[in-house]
């Protein structure tokens, strides 16, 4: 009798991967193998029917998979991204193929005014925001010495990764009602920081604290706040941040022996956005392949 469920260790590409590098911002189409964001596999069940979602970092990686899944669950999606127009148009295509509307919103979240513009544009197009996914992140090149983390880089990392969350939530709240949800992307880096990426890891720790504190305040308005903490995931951040050898072995030390694919993260965001998680609040949902959030 055939095995019904695949071995999770064998359900995605495993290292070694081809050695490769990318400039910032990275592009999915240049990766080998290209990440799986669920285009051929994700099937929606109407769990987000007629809701409006604003997803930052929605052009590639986890954000792209989330946009696709949300659309197939019935949501219209505003897709925020830095400047990767080709990748964003791919997301627009899959959202519209699902019969939903997509709004493409380029811009740098390090700028507070841009955060306000994203929210205003989303509300102008769709009338409200039901789901805010704070997923965008800046991750610089891995460094050899701590002193290489200069002030300019550290400040940019904090502006994009954590300060933008404060701004986006502040501007979005007037347009969110009871039943709304906010989902932040944290990381295993908040719990097991990699020293060459200490600026990035530190912001992820801040996101955990931000999520837990904000959830306690906003539940008084009927708005839930949670986070997803991925482990190693095969996205453009990887060849953008590491050298060729590190890329080729990426995910090798995971308990699964491989990195996650973005498609394997999206269902967690759908769960936290849907009524199925209505009693889940202030939670950090680890999708790490077995690495411990402790």
Protein Blocks (a to p, Z undefined) as FASTA:
>chain_A
ZZfbacfklmpccdddddddddddddfklpccdddehlmmmccehlagoiacddehklgc
jllmmmmmmmmnopacddddfklmmlmmmmmmmmmmnopacdddeddfkbmklmmmmmmm
mmmmnopafbdcdfbccdddddfbfklmcfklmmmmmmmmmmmmmmmmmmmmmmccehia
cdddddfklmmccfklmmmmmmmmmmmmmmmmmmmmmmmnopacddddddddddfklmmm
mcfklmmmgoklpmnlpacdfklmmmmmmmmmmmklmmgghiacddehopacZZ
